[in-house]
Amino acid sequence: MKPLNQLGQGVRLTVALWLLTVVVITLPMLGLARIVAPHQARGSLVEAGGRVIGSERIGQAFTGDRYLHGRPSAVAYGSGTPPSSGPSNLAPGNQDLARRVAADAAALAAAGIAKPAPDLLTSSGSGLDPDVSLAAARQQLPRIAAARGLPAAELESLLDRHTHRPLLGLAGPRLVNVLAFNLALDNPAP
């Protein structure tokens, strides 16, 4: 077979596979997703005041005593561009990781959390976790209550309304979406 014929076959095969994978498979699936689950198909975006403030599926950095804080992350939140996924890549025996965890544990102890939930000290593989465990959220309630001047029982009730289980609610630990909880703190329901 001549090289020019091989090139022509390669180009035809590439175009045919592109048409199959993009036009025949992907575009109909995207269209079906927009019909079946339109909110999720658009990225599970959260709007407030007519503008997008985040996604239910991507963590954000919240600071200050008035807010629930998420997991530590190697991702640079707030840079103006969407964060890229990635872990810190520090091995369990790495001294930089040990120093970071010790500093976080000391800061949490100073804030009144003597034995922090593991997810308040460890980052995830993606660095973009939108949730914290129910235990991690509960440990932060006294700080939030003091900063906002709210009764602990009111925050506990709010926390119960914002707790979910992964995998369609069938399995896994109870989790709290940090963005949704913080929005509820700022905009209490009547």
Secondary structure, 3 states (H helix, E strand, C coil): CCHHHHHHHHHHHHHHHHHHHHHHHHHHHHHHHHHHCHHHHCCCEEEECCEEEEECCCCCCCCCCCCCCCCCCCCCCCCCCCCCCCCCCCCCCCHHHHHHHHHHHHHHHHCCCCCCCHHHCCCCCCCCCCEEEHHHHHHHHHHHHHHHCCCHHHHHHHHHHCEECCHHHCCCCCEEEHHHHHHHHHCCCC
